[in-house]
Amino acid sequence: MMDKEKRLFLLDRHISNLLVDLETKPLLHEIFFTKIKLCKEVRYEHTPRHYLRIVKSGAQYTQTVTYHKSSKKEFLKAKKHQKGELIRKKRHRVQLEGCTLTIDAYRKGLKGLFMLEIAQECDDKVTSLLHNKLFSRHIREDVTSDPRYEEKYLALFGNPSRFPYNIYTIFKEIEHRRLKRVEEVIFNEMKSADAVRIMLYQKEHAIATIAKQATQKRTLTQEEIESYTRETEEMLQLFDIFALLFDPLLLQRITSHLRTLKNIATTYHDLIFIRKSLDKLKKQIRPGYMQKLQENLEAKITAEEEKIIRYFASREFKIIMSQLVLFLKEKNRSYNSYEAQLPLGYTLKLEQKKLLGELHELIDLLDGCNDETSYRRIENAVGKLHTFLRLFQPLDIVTVKPEIQSGIRKVRKCLAKHSRHNKMLLILKMFGSEAALRKEKKTHKMLLNKEMKISAKEKSFAHRLYRRLHQLGKKLYHL
């Protein structure tokens, strides 16, 4: 948290000329951190006058700061355990209108970063100080509430103003398809909420494009529906992973709309799975009866495609999409929360740790039984982790050990096969019941045999899935 007893302003690099003219005598400060967490930080500071160890602890609005005298020996010893880069800066003090202003000129990796600090005692004079001829033309923005300019995050991720960006310009580039990959515009120092909004906006635009093309062509390919389902699923997962960055009530409404969008294609996917299953059951079903089933199924698939296209052209779909765009584009107050403004790199590390921990906890609760509810929870956790790594690993911000990635891939394959087995058993029961009603005795008997074979396979397969999960759980335990 920024120290609420001071105001911080970002200055342009031309302030260095003014400091030369004022002939200030700067003091060199060296700072590094040995612990960096949301609720605790430990920093060591060296000035020409003293060595200090400063400990900040507590939540955002109840933070306590304690100062401890240190020595050169302790300072050098602690330096071996530093997190991030060493911060070097020259601190200039300027007397103006009865107030002492502090200007920090950062060096080394942060060279070019200048910050103005106004103490609380001068709070009533802030407006006049900001309009002072000496400083007004050099002030770029007020960063008092921007955690990216806290020194602990500067040590970890560098200068946020190295890569200036305008989120609404990026939105326009997505709209006009000038941006091939969002990874080109997302970086470590970006505000977390902005980075996630860009990811979500790209997915919203992909959904809108599919819907627009489908309504114009009056046809919808299987690849387009699969792409549509994947984008809506990943949007829901992103909202779930980064829920803290958004207003809870607005988020609940938006995710409810997204589930509506996802569910519209559920029946179609089920029918496509049945079509694939029928191809595998040719030997078990009499040819004449098989042809009748295929004709009925194709009619249902065509009707479902038309239903989806009508929904894309409907008023309800347009309202949901416009609300989603407004939610992502609006300057919502929730985007100004402390968590929303944290550097993306820090938020991603926190979320990665949380996702891996959640998966390990779920695996740890498994007792070897074929518990469908537990598998569904694990499937959801693995899906979120897979989406998280797929989207953010190309940014070189998050990394996972190869053996963990391999374990996640194996578990995903096993869970997908487990799900297919369960669906296949349901389809066999459905076709078996229908065959019995139509007095297709031979077909009914063959389908029952097929069902028994798959049930036997599923039992041995469930043990394999459990072993895979257990192996992955061991790897996660050692993290």
C-alpha positions in Angstrom: 0.0 0.0 0.0 1.2 3.5 -0.7 1.9 5.5 2.4 -1.2 7.7 2.9 0.9 10.3 4.6 2.3 11.5 1.3 1.3 12.3 -2.2 3.3 11.0 -5.1 3.5 12.4 -8.6 5.3 11.1 -11.7 7.6 13.7 -13.3 9.0 13.9 -16.8 12.8 13.5 -17.5 13.3 17.3 -18.1 13.0 17.9 -14.3 16.7 16.9 -14.2 17.6 20.3 -15.9 15.6 22.1 -13.2 17.4 20.2 -10.4 20.8 21.3 -11.9 19.5 25.0 -12.0 18.4 24.8 -8.3 21.8 23.4 -7.3 20.4 20.9 -4.8 22.7 18.6 -2.9 21.3 15.1 -3.4 21.8 12.2 -1.0 22.3 8.7 -2.5 19.9 6.0 -1.2 20.3 2.2 -1.7 17.3 0.0 -1.1 16.5 -3.6 -1.5 13.8 -6.0 -0.2 14.1 -9.5 1.4 10.4 -10.1 1.7 7.6 -8.9 -0.7 4.0 -9.9 0.1 0.7 -8.1 0.0 0.5 -7.9 3.7 4.2 -7.8 4.6 7.4 -6.4 3.3 10.9 -6.1 4.7 13.3 -3.6 3.2 16.8 -2.5 3.9 17.9 1.1 3.3 21.3 2.7 3.2 21.8 6.4 3.2 25.0 8.4 4.0 23.7 8.8 7.5 22.5 5.4 8.5 21.5 1.8 7.8 17.9 0.8 8.4 15.7 -2.3 8.4 12.0 -1.3 7.8 9.2 -3.7 8.3 5.7 -3.1 7.0 2.9 -5.5 8.0 -0.9 -5.6 8.1 -3.8 -5.2 5.7 -4.2 -2.3 3.3 -5.8 0.2 5.8 -4.3 -1.1 9.1 -0.7 -1.2 8.1 2.0 -0.7 10.7 5.6 0.4 10.0 8.5 -0.3 12.3 12.0 1.0 11.9 15.1 -0.9 13.2 18.7 0.4 13.2 21.0 -1.8 11.2 24.7 -2.1 10.4 26.8 -2.4 7.3 27.5 -6.0 8.1 23.8 -6.9 8.5 23.0 -4.9 5.3 25.5 -6.8 3.2 24.5 -10.2 4.7 20.8 -9.5 3.9 21.7 -8.4 0.4 22.3 -12.1 -0.5 18.6 -12.8 0.0 17.2 -9.8 -1.9 14.1 -10.1 -4.0 14.2 -8.2 -7.3 16.7 -5.6 -8.2 18.7 -3.2 -6.0 17.2 0.3 -6.1 19.5 3.3 -6.3 18.2 6.8 -6.3 19.4 10.4 -5.6 17.1 12.2 -3.2 16.8 16.0 -3.8 15.1 18.3 -1.2 13.5 21.5 -2.4 12.1 24.3 -0.2 9.0 25.8 -1.8 6.2 28.0 -0.3 7.2 26.9 3.2 7.1 23.2 2.3 9.9 20.6 1.8 9.4 18.8 -1.4 11.3 15.5 -2.1 12.3 14.6 -5.7 13.7 11.1 -6.2 15.9 10.6 -9.3 16.2 6.8 -9.8 19.4 5.3 -11.3 20.6 2.0 -12.8 17.7 -0.1 -14.1 15.1 2.6 -13.2 17.1 5.4 -14.9 14.7 8.1 -16.3 12.1 7.7 -13.5 11.6 10.8 -11.4 9.1 11.0 -8.6 7.8 14.0 -6.6 6.8 13.4 -3.0 4.7 15.9 -1.0 4.4 15.3 2.7 1.1 15.4 4.6 2.0 18.6 6.4 1.7 20.4 3.0 -1.6 18.7 2.1 -3.4 22.0 2.2 -0.9 23.6 -0.2 -0.9 20.7 -2.8 -3.1 22.6 -5.3 -0.9 25.8 -5.2 2.3 23.7 -5.4 1.0 21.8 -8.4 0.3 25.1 -10.2 3.7 26.5 -9.3 5.6 27.6 -12.5 8.6 25.6 -11.5 6.9 22.2 -11.3 3.5 22.3 -13.1 5.0 21.7 -16.6 7.0 18.7 -15.4 4.2 16.8 -13.6 2.8 13.9 -15.7 0.3 12.3 -13.3 -0.7 11.6 -9.7 0.4 8.1 -8.9 -0.4 8.1 -5.1 -3.0 5.4 -5.5 -1.1 3.4 -8.1 0.7 0.4 -6.4 2.9 -0.1 -9.5 5.0 2.8 -8.3 5.6 1.4 -4.8 9.3 0.7 -4.5 8.8 -3.1 -3.8 7.1 -3.4 -7.2 9.7 -1.2 -8.9 12.3 -3.6 -7.6 10.4 -6.6 -8.9 9.1 -5.4 -12.3 10.9 -2.1 -13.2 9.5 1.2 -14.4 5.8 1.0 -15.4 6.1 4.2 -17.5 8.7 2.5 -19.8 5.8 1.1 -21.9 3.0 3.8 -21.9 -0.3 2.5 -23.2 -3.9 3.5 -23.7 -6.3 0.7 -23.1 -9.0 2.2 -25.4 -6.5 2.5 -28.3 -5.8 -1.3 -27.8 -9.5 -2.0 -27.8 -9.8 -0.2 -31.2 -6.9 -2.2 -32.6 -8.7 -5.4 -31.6 -11.9 -4.1 -33.2 -10.1 -3.3 -36.5 -8.1 -6.6 -36.4 -4.8 -4.7 -36.4 -3.7 -6.7 -33.4 -2.8 -10.3 -34.3 -1.8 -11.4 -30.8 -2.7 -9.7 -27.5 0.6 -10.9 -26.1 2.2 -8.0 -28.1 0.6 -5.4 -25.9 0.5 -7.1 -22.5 3.6 -6.7 -20.2 4.7 -7.2 -16.6 4.2 -3.6 -15.4 0.7 -3.2 -16.8 -2.2 -2.8 -14.4 -3.7 -6.3 -13.7 -7.3 -5.2 -14.5 -6.2 -3.6 -17.8 -4.4 -6.8 -19.0 -7.3 -9.1 -18.1 -9.8 -6.7 -19.7 -7.7 -6.8 -23.0 -7.7 -10.6 -22.9 -11.5 -10.6 -22.3 -12.2 -8.0 -25.0 -10.3 -10.0 -27.6 -12.5 -13.1 -26.7 -15.7 -11.0 -26.8 -14.7 -9.7 -30.3 -14.0 -13.3 -31.5 -17.5 -14.4 -30.3 -19.1 -11.3 -31.9 -17.3 -12.0 -35.2 -18.5 -15.7 -35.3 -22.1 -14.6 -34.6 -22.0 -11.8 -37.3 -20.6 -14.2 -40.0 -23.1 -16.9 -39.1 -26.1 -14.5 -39.4 -24.8 -13.2 -42.8 -24.1 -16.6 -44.3 -27.1 -18.3 -42.6 -24.8 -21.3 -42.0 -22.6 -22.4 -39.1 -19.7 -24.9 -39.3 -18.7 -27.3 -36.6 -15.3 -25.5 -36.3 -17.1 -22.1 -35.7 -19.3 -23.6 -32.9 -16.3 -25.2 -31.3 -14.4 -21.9 -31.4 -17.4 -20.1 -30.0 -17.7 -22.6 -27.1 -14.0 -22.4 -26.4 -14.0 -18.6 -26.2 -17.1 -18.4 -23.9 -15.6 -21.1 -21.7 -12.3 -19.3 -21.4 -14.0 -16.0 -20.7 -15.9 -17.7 -17.8 -12.6 -19.2 -16.5 -10.8 -15.8 -16.7 -13.6 -14.1 -14.7 -13.4 -16.9 -12.2 -9.6 -16.7 -11.8 -9.5 -12.9 -11.6 -12.7 -12.4 -9.7 -11.0 -10.0 -7.2 -10.3 -7.5 -9.9 -14.1 -6.8 -10.5 -17.1 -5.6 -8.7 -18.9 -8.8 -7.3 -22.4 -7.8 -8.2 -21.6 -6.8 -11.8 -19.4 -9.9 -12.2 -22.3 -12.1 -11.1 -24.6 -10.6 -13.7 -22.0 -10.8 -16.5 -21.0 -14.4 -15.8 -24.7 -15.4 -15.7 -25.0 -13.9 -19.2 -21.9 -15.8 -20.4 -23.3 -19.1 -19.1 -26.4 -18.4 -21.2 -24.2 -17.8 -24.3 -22.3 -21.1 -23.5 -25.4 -23.2 -22.9 -26.9 -22.3 -26.3 -24.4 -24.6 -28.0 -24.6 -27.4 -25.4 -27.3 -29.4 -27.2 -25.5 -29.1 -30.6 -22.3 -30.6 -29.0 -24.3 -33.4 -27.6 -25.8 -34.2 -31.0 -22.3 -34.1 -32.6 -21.1 -36.6 -30.0 -24.0 -38.9 -30.7 -23.2 -38.7 -34.5 -19.6 -39.8 -33.8 -20.8 -42.5 -31.5 -23.2 -43.9 -34.1 -20.3 -44.4 -36.5 -18.7 -46.6 -33.8 -21.9 -48.6 -33.3 -22.4 -49.8 -36.9 -21.7 -53.4 -36.0 -24.3 -53.4 -33.2 -27.2 -51.8 -35.1 -29.1 -53.3 -38.0 -28.4 -51.3 -41.2 -32.0 -50.3 -41.9 -32.5 -49.1 -38.3 -29.1 -47.4 -38.5 -30.2 -45.3 -41.5 -33.4 -44.2 -39.8 -31.4 -43.1 -36.7 -28.9 -41.2 -38.8 -31.6 -39.4 -40.7 -33.4 -38.3 -37.5 -30.1 -37.2 -36.0 -29.1 -35.1 -39.1 -32.5 -33.4 -39.0 -32.0 -32.5 -35.3 -28.5 -31.2 -35.9 -29.7 -29.0 -38.8 -32.6 -27.7 -36.6 -30.1 -26.9 -33.7 -27.8 -25.0 -36.1 -30.8 -22.9 -37.3 -31.8 -22.3 -33.6 -28.2 -21.0 -32.8 -28.2 -18.7 -35.9 -31.6 -17.3 -34.9 -30.3 -16.7 -31.4 -27.3 -14.8 -32.8 -29.7 -12.5 -34.6 -32.0 -12.1 -31.6 -32.4 -9.0 -29.4 -31.4 -11.0 -26.3 -27.9 -11.9 -27.8 -27.3 -8.3 -28.9 -28.2 -7.0 -25.4 -25.9 -9.5 -23.7 -23.0 -8.6 -26.0 -23.5 -4.8 -25.6 -23.6 -5.2 -21.8 -20.4 -7.2 -21.9 -18.6 -4.5 -24.0 -19.9 -1.8 -21.7 -18.6 -3.7 -18.6 -15.1 -4.1 -20.2 -14.9 -0.6 -21.6 -16.5 1.4 -18.7 -14.3 3.2 -16.3 -15.7 1.1 -13.5 -14.9 2.0 -9.9 -13.9 -1.7 -9.3 -10.9 -1.2 -11.7 -9.5 1.4 -9.3 -9.3 -1.0 -6.4 -5.8 -1.8 -5.0 -5.8 -5.4 -6.4 -6.9 -4.2 -9.8 -4.0 -1.8 -10.1 -1.3 -4.2 -8.9 1.4 -5.0 -11.6 0.3 -7.9 -13.8 3.4 -9.9 -13.0 2.7 -9.9 -9.3 -1.0 -10.8 -9.7 -0.2 -13.7 -12.1 2.3 -15.2 -9.6 -0.3 -15.0 -6.8 -3.0 -16.6 -9.0 -0.7 -19.3 -10.3 0.2 -20.3 -6.7 -3.5 -20.3 -5.8 -4.6 -22.4 -8.8 -1.8 -25.0 -8.1 -2.7 -25.1 -4.4 -6.5 -25.5 -5.2 -5.7 -28.5 -7.5 -3.4 -30.1 -5.0 -6.0 -29.8 -2.3 -8.7 -31.4 -4.5 -6.4 -34.3 -5.5 -5.5 -34.8 -1.8 -9.2 -35.3 -0.9 -9.6 -38.2 -3.4 -9.8 -41.6 -1.7 -9.6 -43.9 -4.7 -13.4 -44.2 -5.2 -15.0 -43.3 -8.5 -16.5 -40.1 -7.1 -18.0 -38.2 -10.0 -18.5 -34.9 -8.0 -14.8 -34.8 -7.1 -13.8 -35.5 -10.7 -16.0 -32.6 -11.9 -14.3 -30.3 -9.4 -10.8 -31.5 -10.5 -11.8 -31.1 -14.2 -12.8 -27.5 -13.5 -9.6 -26.8 -11.6 -7.4 -28.4 -14.3 -9.3 -26.5 -17.0 -8.7 -23.2 -15.3 -5.0 -23.9 -14.8 -4.7 -25.0 -18.4 -6.3 -21.8 -19.7 -4.2 -19.7 -17.3 -1.0 -21.2 -18.6 -2.0 -21.2 -22.2 -2.8 -17.5 -22.2 -0.1 -16.2 -19.9 2.9 -18.5 -20.4 3.7 -16.9 -23.9 4.3 -13.6 -21.9 7.2 -15.2 -20.1 5.7 -14.0 -16.8 4.6 -17.3 -15.4 6.6 -20.6 -15.6 5.8 -24.1 -14.5 8.2 -27.0 -14.3 8.0 -29.4 -17.3 7.0 -32.4 -15.2 4.1 -30.4 -13.8 2.9 -29.4 -17.3 3.3 -33.0 -18.4 1.3 -34.2 -15.4 -1.5 -31.7 -16.2 -1.6 -32.8 -19.9 -1.9 -36.5 -18.9 -4.7 -35.7 -16.3 -6.6 -33.6 -18.9 -6.5 -36.5 -21.4 -7.6 -39.0 -18.8 -10.5 -36.7 -17.6 -11.6 -36.1 -21.3 -11.6 -39.9 -21.9 -13.5 -40.5 -18.6 -16.1 -37.9 -19.7 -16.4 -39.6 -23.1 -16.9 -43.0 -21.5 -19.7 -41.7 -19.3 -21.4 -40.0 -22.3 -21.1 -43.2 -24.3 -22.7 -45.2 -21.6 -25.7 -42.8 -21.5 -26.0 -43.0 -25.3 -26.0 -46.8 -25.3 -28.7 -46.8 -22.6 -30.7 -44.3 -24.7 -30.4 -46.3 -27.9 -30.9 -49.6 -26.0 -34.2 -48.4 -24.6 -35.3 -47.1 -28.0 -34.4 -50.4 -29.6 -36.4 -52.3 -27.0 -39.5 -50.1 -27.6 -39.2 -50.7 -31.4 -38.8 -54.5 -30.7 -35.3 -54.5 -32.3 -34.3 -57.5 -30.1 -30.9 -58.3 -31.7 -29.9 -54.6 -31.7 -31.0 -54.3 -28.0 -28.9 -57.3 -27.0 -25.8 -56.2 -28.9 -26.0 -52.7 -27.4 -26.3 -54.2 -23.9 -23.1 -56.2 -24.5 -21.3 -53.1 -25.7 -22.5 -51.2 -22.6 -21.1 -54.0 -20.4 -17.7 -53.9 -22.2 -17.4 -50.1 -21.8 -18.4 -50.3 -18.1 -15.7 -52.9 -17.5 -13.1 -50.7 -19.4 -14.2 -47.7 -17.3 -13.5 -49.5 -14.0 -9.9 -50.1 -15.0 -9.6 -46.7 -16.6 -10.9 -45.0 -13.3 -7.9 -46.6 -11.5 -5.5 -45.2 -14.1 -7.1 -41.8 -13.7 -6.7 -42.0 -10.0 -3.0 -43.0 -10.4 -2.4 -40.0 -12.8 -4.0 -37.7 -10.3 -2.0 -39.1 -7.4 1.3 -38.7 -9.3 0.4 -35.1 -10.2 -0.5 -34.5 -6.5 3.0 -35.7 -5.4 4.6 -33.2 -7.9 2.5 -30.3 -6.6 3.3 -31.2 -3.0 7.0 -30.7 -3.6 6.5 -27.1 -5.1 
